[in-house]
Amino acid sequence: MTRDVRIIGAPSDYGANRRGVDMGPSAIRYADLAAGIEVTGATVHDAGDLAVPRAEERDPDREQPTVGKAKFLRETREVSRTLADAVADSLADGEFPLVLGGDHSIAIGSLAGTARDAEVGAVWFDAHGDFNTPETSPSGNVHGMPVAAALGKGSFADATWARADGLREENVVFVGLRDIDEHEREAINESDVTAFTMSDIDERGISTVVEEALDVASAGVDGVHVSFDLDWLDPNEAPGVGTPVRGGATYREAHWALEAVANRDAEDGILRSMELVEVNPILDQSNRTAEMAAELAASALGKRIL
């Protein structure tokens, strides 16, 4: 499928508790990201990185919500607003926004931008649920909150910068969860989102789970946002992440999942935007995780063996 792809780097590490993930966009680009995408017939435009001040230059507790804790809240808001505008501008210009993180808090901006003028669903490939709020988070790290923020949960209800009002809760699907906080589990079960765990993949197979996830995410909406956290993969496959969890997806399962996204997009044109997050080169081995990210982006955009 021929398309124009705009690469947007969001080198934020405000949402995580381990430094280094801000270098993720550079590492993914270095892994021949653009060349891999161009193989699909797409034209690639690299918009560079958003200007993100270093976390070491900021006070993580300068601004806090009325209830609970959220580190670097002011900075996260600034990045989210800027990224939302960049994603929305890309779509308005007829380009596909491919966002490179940075930690997963950047998804707040990606979702706000892609849902600005449309109703959208989301497929969330992640070991974690990212469904905490400042009231429930045990750490205060915002990379564990982007789905809750986009859906206006808890203290995010009044945060217009965080809410993605065009994101329909019943079209949000988690795929491959395996590390969920107690309060987060309760919130997910009480919500209208759909959640598949790694146990579901073990029992039913990656093909069945991903196809069902795409059915749910795309039902009755204008398009689907795909959020891919590299810690969805098993740490043996992708070691360069800040919060590794054993028992994740294999190399081939990951490629199959994103090839399925591309196949559905070729049939129905569902894919609206995408992000790849949590690549931390400091923790990586020979840029292996960044290379995985680049390969997976190409698979999602239509790269094939034959």
N, C-alpha and C positions, 0 to 999 in steps of 0.2 A: 504494500500500500504506500503510494507516494504521499509524503507530507513534509512540511517544514517544521523542524524541531528547534526550539529555542532552549538552550541550556542556561539555567540560572543557578549560580552558586550561592548557597546560604551558609557561610562558614561560622555558624554559631555553636558555641559550647556552653551557653548559659544554662541549658536545661539539664546538663549532665553533671556528675560529680568527679569525673576524671578528665583532665585536660588532654588535648590532642585531637579531638574529633573535629575541631575547626579546620584541620588540614585535610579532611575527607574529600572536599571537592577537588582539590589539586591532585590528590592521589588517584581519584577516579578518572580525571582527565588524562593523567599520565599513563593510565592503563589502556590507551587507545580507544577511549569512549567514542569520540567523533567518528573515527574510521569504522568502528564496528556498526554504528548506526547507519552510516552512509552506504554500507553494503546492502541495506534494505531498500535502497533507492531514495531515501529521504535526503533532504538538504538540511545541513546543520548550521545553526547560527549560535555562536557562543556569546552570551551577554555578559560574561564575566561574573565576578562575585559582588554581592551586596557589601556595602561598607558596614562592617561589624566591629566595633571597638573590642579590644581584648578584655576578657573577663578579669584578668589581673588588675586592670585599670578601674574596675567598678566595684562598688560595695554590694554584695548579694542581698543584703538585708535593708537597703536604704528605703525600699517601699515594700509594704506587706499588705495582703488583703485584710479586711476587717476581722475575718475569722480564719484560723489556720495559718499555713505557711507556704510560701512560694518564693524560692530563691530567684534573684535577678528578674523580678516581675516587671520593673520598668523597662529593662533592656529587652526582655522577651516581647513586650508590647511594641517597642520600636521596630524590632526586626519583623514581627508579624505583620505590621501595617505596611512596611516597605515591600515585603515579599508578596503580600496579597495584591498590591498594586502591580507588581511585576508580572505575576501570574495572570491577572485580569487583562493587562495590556497585551500580553502574548496571545491570549485567546481572541481579543478584539482585532489583533493584526492577522488572524488566521493561522497562527502558529501553535504547535503543541508544546506546552511548558513541561520541561523535564528538570526538576529541581534536585540539586545535589546538596545533601547535608554533610556536615553539621549533625547535631543531635536531633531527636525526634520532635522536640518542641517546635521546630520549624514547620511542622505539618499544620499548626494553627494558621499560619499565614497562607500556606498552599491551599488549604480547604476554604478559607475565607475568600481567596481570590477566585478559585474555580467555581464556587457556589454563589458568586456575587450576582450574576444575572441568569442563573439557571437552577433547576432542581437536579441534584446529583446524588449518587450513591457512592460508597467507598468500600474497597476491599483492602483489608489491613493484614498484611503478612508480617507477623511479629510473634516473638515468644511471649511478649507482655501485652496486657490489655489496654494500657494507656488510658484507663478510665477513672483514675483518681482525680480528686479535686484538692484544693488547698486544705479543706477540712479533713480529708481522709488520708492524704499522702503521709507515709511514715518518714519520708526524707525531705519533702519540700522541693524535690527536683521536678521541674516542669516537663521534662521529657517523658514522664509517666502520666501526663494529664491531657495530651492534645485532643483525644476523642471527646472526653468530657467537656473540654473547653469549647470545641466546635459545636457541640450539642447544647451548650448553655447550661451545664449542670452546676449545682452548688453555687458558689460565689461567682462563677462565670456567667450566671444568668443576666447580670447587668453589665457585663463587659462586651460592649459592642465590637471592640477590636478583635475579640477572640471568637465570637459566635460566627458560624457559617450558616446563616439562616436558610439557605437553599439546600443544605444537607439534610436529607430525610432519614430520621433515626431508623425506620424500618428497612432502609436500604443500606445500612452499615453492616458489614460482615467481617468478623475476625476469622483468620485462617491460621491454625497451627499454634494456638495458645498453649503454654506449658508452665508459666510462672505468674501467678495471680495473687495479689494481696487479698486478705480476708474481706475488707470493706469493698474492695473493687469487685470481688466475686459476687457479693450481694447486689451491688449496683448493676452489674451486667445482667444478672438473672432477673432483676426487676424492670429492666429496660426493654425496648422493642428491637434492640440489635440482635443479630444472629451470631452465634459464636461456635466455631469448630475448634476443638483441641487437637493436639498431636495424637491423642488416643483415637479420635475420630478418623484421622488419616491412617493410623495403624490398622484400624478395624475395617474401614470402608475403601481405603485407597485414595491416593492423591487425585486421581482423575475424577472420581465421583464427587469428592468434597469441593474441589475447585469449580467444577461445572455448576454445582448447586449454589456455590457462593456467587458466581457470576449471574446466575438466574435471579437471585435475591437482590443483588446490588443494582442490577440494570432494570428492574421491573418498574415501568412507569416514570422513568426519569430521563433527563436530557443527556446524561453521560455519567461515566464512572471515573472516580479518582482511585488510582492504585498507590498505596503507600507500602514501601518495602523496606523493612528494617533488616539489616544484614545479620542481626542476631536471631532471625528466624531460622537460619541455617545452623546445623550442628557446629560447635566450635572447632571440631576437627576439619571442617570444610572452610570455615571463615573465622579464623582466630582473632582478627583485628577489630574487635568490638568491645565496648565498655562494660556491658552486662551479659556475658556469655552464660548460656544455660544448656546443659547437656541434653541430648535426646532430640535434637532439632532435625530439620529437613536435610536430605542429602543433596548433592550436586545435581543429580538428574531429576529429583523431585522438584527442585527449584526451577530448573529450566523447563520442565514439563508444565509447571504452573503458569509461567509467564508466556510460554508458547500457546497455552490455552487462552490466555488473555488476548494474544495477538490473533488467534483464530477467530474468537468471538468478535473482535473488533473488525476483522476483515468481512465478517458476515453482516454485522449489525451496526458498525461504527460507534461502539459504546465507549471507547477509551478517550477520555477528555484531558487527563493530566496525570502526572506520575512524579513520585519522589523516591530517592534512594538515600537512606540515612544510616548514621551510626558507624561509619567506617572510621576507625582510629588508627592512622599509620604508625603511631608510637607503639601500639600493641600488636601490630601486624607482623607477618613473616614474609619478607620479600615482596611486599605489595599484593599479596595473594588475595586478600579480602576485597581490595579495590578492583582487582582484575575480575573477580566474581561479579561485583556490582556492574562493571562495564559490560560484561558478557550478558548479564541478565537484562539490562536495559535494552540491548540489541534484540534479545529474544522477545521481549514485550512489544517491540516495535516491528517485529516481523522477520527477523533473521531466521533462516532455515538451513538444515543440513543439505536438503535437496530442493 
